[in-house]
């Protein structure tokens, strides 16, 4: 809620709010996977959900961090202080590709 409220704040803009939201979505998937471990809810469906929820949570959280590290690596390599060498759309594409591979 804080990120959405202060979307244009310079501190939030510097942390790339779209990535913060993707990490929060990943944490929701991770939290949802906890319910698949309950003994009273064990079924074939919960076993399938367990695998998919944990994998999706990993991709959303760490894929976002990996793609953001890629962005900073490219900025460091080509030396753009403005950071406009690689767009957020490209980083979202990289995260989507990682999700597709998963």
Buried (B, 14 or more C-beta within 10 A) or exposed (E): EEBEEEEEEEEBEEEBBBBBBBBEBBEEBBEBBEEBEEEEEEEEEBEEBBEEBBBBBBBBBBBBBBBBEBBEEBBEEEEEEEEEEBEBEBBBEBBEEBBEEE
